[in-house]
Amino acid sequence: MDFSCVGTDPKGRYYMKYNKPFSFAERIQLLERSILVNSFAYYILDDNILSDFQYDDNAKELAELKKEHPEDFKRSRYYEYFKDYCNDDNMVYTSGFDLLERVRKADYDLYSRLHEDASMALRLKYNMKERRDVHV
């Protein structure tokens, strides 16, 4: 599997490197998926892929996109889980804890894929950390 799209900034925080500009609809869906996978890692696997700061940044960006592009937001693959995730008026968003239960009840296949994605992301995180530690 190629993880060349994953990078780290000077502070060691992970980010995605993109080779093309994404539409607003694609950005919304990517942010939602990132939030779901990170929520699975945090609440179910008791670990985190993103720092709280990074998670908050993703949630804020999603709230902004929801407000600026409501039709794209409503067409998202994950709309049913995120429709009340963030408040339009004051950009307040939830922790993501309730998202997983909604997914589990509505689409167990997606829930299972989130488990796989979160597990893989955590393995990647620790493999990258081990490589950095070896080279230090």
C-alpha positions as CSV (number, residue, x, y, z in Angstrom):
1,M,0.0,0.0,0.0
2,D,1.3,3.4,-0.9
3,F,1.1,6.1,1.8
4,S,3.1,8.7,-0.1
5,C,0.2,11.1,0.3
6,V,0.8,11.2,4.1
7,G,3.3,13.8,5.3
8,T,4.4,15.3,8.6
9,D,4.9,19.0,9.3
10,P,8.0,20.3,11.3
11,K,6.2,19.6,14.5
12,G,5.6,15.9,13.6
13,R,1.8,16.3,12.9
14,Y,0.4,14.3,10.1
15,Y,-1.4,15.8,7.1
16,M,-2.6,14.7,3.7
17,K,-0.7,15.8,0.6
18,Y,-3.0,16.2,-2.4
19,N,-2.0,16.2,-6.0
20,K,-5.1,17.8,-7.3
21,P,-7.6,20.3,-6.0
22,F,-10.7,18.8,-4.6
23,S,-14.2,20.1,-5.2
24,F,-16.2,21.3,-2.1
25,A,-18.2,18.1,-2.1
26,E,-15.1,16.0,-2.1
27,R,-13.5,18.0,0.7
28,I,-16.7,17.6,2.7
29,Q,-16.7,13.9,2.3
30,L,-12.9,13.6,3.0
31,L,-13.3,15.6,6.2
32,E,-16.3,13.5,7.3
33,R,-14.5,10.2,6.6
34,S,-11.4,11.5,8.5
35,I,-13.6,12.4,11.5
36,L,-15.3,9.0,11.4
37,V,-12.0,7.1,11.3
38,N,-10.4,9.2,14.0
39,S,-13.5,8.8,16.2
40,F,-13.3,5.1,15.8
41,A,-9.7,5.1,16.8
42,Y,-10.3,7.3,19.7
43,Y,-13.6,5.9,21.2
44,I,-13.3,2.3,20.2
45,L,-9.6,1.5,19.9
46,D,-8.6,3.9,22.7
47,D,-6.0,5.7,20.7
48,N,-5.9,8.7,18.4
49,I,-4.7,9.2,14.9
50,L,-5.0,13.0,14.9
51,S,-4.2,15.3,17.8
52,D,-7.1,17.2,19.4
53,F,-5.9,20.3,17.6
54,Q,-6.0,18.6,14.2
55,Y,-9.4,17.0,14.9
56,D,-10.7,20.5,15.9
57,D,-9.3,22.0,12.7
58,N,-11.1,19.3,10.6
59,A,-14.3,19.9,12.5
60,K,-14.1,23.6,12.0
61,E,-13.4,23.3,8.3
62,L,-16.3,20.9,7.9
63,A,-18.6,23.4,9.8
64,E,-17.5,26.2,7.5
65,L,-18.0,24.0,4.3
66,K,-21.5,23.0,5.6
67,K,-22.4,26.6,6.0
68,E,-20.9,27.8,2.7
69,H,-22.0,24.8,0.6
70,P,-25.1,23.3,2.1
71,E,-26.2,21.5,-1.1
72,D,-22.8,19.7,-1.4
73,F,-23.1,18.8,2.3
74,K,-26.5,17.3,1.9
75,R,-25.3,15.1,-1.0
76,S,-22.4,13.7,1.0
77,R,-22.2,9.9,1.4
78,Y,-22.1,10.5,5.2
79,Y,-24.8,13.2,5.4
80,E,-27.2,11.1,7.6
81,Y,-24.5,10.8,10.3
82,F,-23.3,14.4,10.1
83,K,-26.5,16.4,9.4
84,D,-26.6,17.7,13.0
85,Y,-22.8,17.4,13.7
86,C,-22.3,21.1,13.5
87,N,-24.5,24.0,14.2
88,D,-24.9,26.5,11.3
89,D,-25.1,29.6,13.5
90,N,-22.2,29.5,15.8
91,M,-20.0,26.8,14.3
92,V,-20.4,24.4,17.3
93,Y,-19.7,20.7,16.6
94,T,-20.0,17.6,18.6
95,S,-17.2,15.4,19.8
96,G,-18.0,12.6,17.3
97,F,-18.9,10.1,20.0
98,D,-22.5,9.6,18.8
99,L,-21.5,9.3,15.1
100,L,-20.2,5.8,15.5
101,E,-23.4,4.5,17.1
102,R,-25.4,6.0,14.3
103,V,-23.1,4.3,11.7
104,R,-23.2,0.9,13.6
105,K,-27.0,0.9,13.7
106,A,-27.5,2.0,10.1
107,D,-24.6,0.5,8.1
108,Y,-22.6,-2.2,9.9
109,D,-20.5,-2.8,6.8
110,L,-19.3,0.9,7.0
111,Y,-18.7,0.4,10.7
112,S,-16.5,-2.6,9.9
113,R,-14.6,-0.6,7.3
114,L,-14.0,2.2,9.7
115,H,-12.5,-0.3,12.1
116,E,-10.1,-1.5,9.4
117,D,-9.2,2.0,8.4
118,A,-8.6,3.1,12.0
119,S,-6.5,0.1,12.7
120,M,-4.4,0.6,9.5
121,A,-4.0,4.3,10.2
122,L,-2.7,3.6,13.8
123,R,-0.3,1.0,12.4
124,L,1.0,3.6,9.9
125,K,1.3,6.2,12.7
126,Y,3.4,3.9,14.8
127,N,5.5,2.6,11.9
128,M,6.3,6.2,10.9
129,K,7.1,7.0,14.5
130,E,9.5,4.0,14.7
131,R,11.2,5.1,11.5
132,R,11.7,8.6,12.9
133,D,13.0,7.3,16.2
134,V,15.5,5.0,14.4
135,H,16.8,8.0,12.3
136,V,17.2,10.3,15.2
